Amino acid sequence: MKALPVLSIGFRPFFLLAALYAVLSIVLWVLTYTGAHALPTLWNPVLWHGHEMIFGFTMAVVAGFLLTASANWTGQPPVRSWTLLGLVVLWMAGRAAMLSDFLPAHYAAIIEGAFLPAVILSLAPMLIRAEQLRNMAFLVILTLFTLLNIGIHLSVLGVIETSASNLLYLAVHVVIFLIAVIGGRVLPFFTRNGLTQRGHDIEIKAFPYINEISLSILLVTCLYGYISAFSGVVFGILALCTSALHLARLTQWKSHKTLSVPIIWILHFGYFWLVLGFFLEGLYALGVLVSFQAVLHTFTIGAIGTMILGMMTRVCLGHTGRPIVSLKSMVIAYVLLQGAALSRLIGETVLVNYYTESVQVSGYLWAASFGLFAIRYARMLLTKRPDGKSA
């Protein structure tokens, strides 16, 4: 088992599985939405789609990233071999359970809900031994995702009256918060190093306290948003303030200088979608923007999808011992994904008479984008590093 490169570190199996599932789940959703196919699930198809995008696709990437990063943070051996295989099997079992129309819903909930607690149990000893309080915050975030997932399942089962859709929308905001936290750590570093290697003289200076204030306001916006059902004047103002603060945060990272380096600008684009998402959410809460779906998909396809694709491409290159350069196929994938986000945004705000067509175009562009990643990166994720080093 130790000889299998794919099980040597967390990003290898989970990034590949996430990409493949990004293709499969969205194609199934588009076929179901257009009436060409019926999902084999007991869940409402819309709720299934939202759940699987967050707790299936996104959580696979989060798990792969944290299982990899935690080894770097602590200097300890990564989760690997049989333990990593067990996590992979749990994740796959959860996806199968969510696509089952014969397995009782409570059994499906138990199977699907086991993955995140298992990830926490795998990460906790490593982070606790290292006594890194800053990084232990990720255990808190994973616990919150676990509780939200349990709440959604209990709502679907009729055990609690809380709306599963509202819990799912809160989960989207928690992912956005996680992106803001990780983005603040990696974007300045990646940008400075990437541009310096290409001969650019660059210095990134942070505005005083902008990181702390922007993250604090984002957290308040998310929590108050759930309490207020993400509506009302107060929430609208909070969302607009969040957008402005994170735009200020983004400008300090010299985004305009990254346009010649796709593997860097894709991360800046992802963060800009976050800024735009809160701006549109503020307008929607104030009654200016009529489409909730425009807000939702700006966050999910734009911010979450773009940031995930950008991070996966960079992490895979760096951690398999390859030069961190922009592969032509991935530049195409980046552009396709921006087209997917724009298609939904335009179809939900401007070309509303072509809404169904915009769903189809967006879905297939998304599938093509992550399909390209899976095709281009499968070999490097499944095979040993070319430099012969361990993970």
Summary of the structure (lengths in Angstrom):
residues: 391
radius of gyration: 20.1
end to end distance: 14.5
largest distance: 60.6
contacts: 1359
relative contact order: 0.11
helix: 78%
strand: 0%
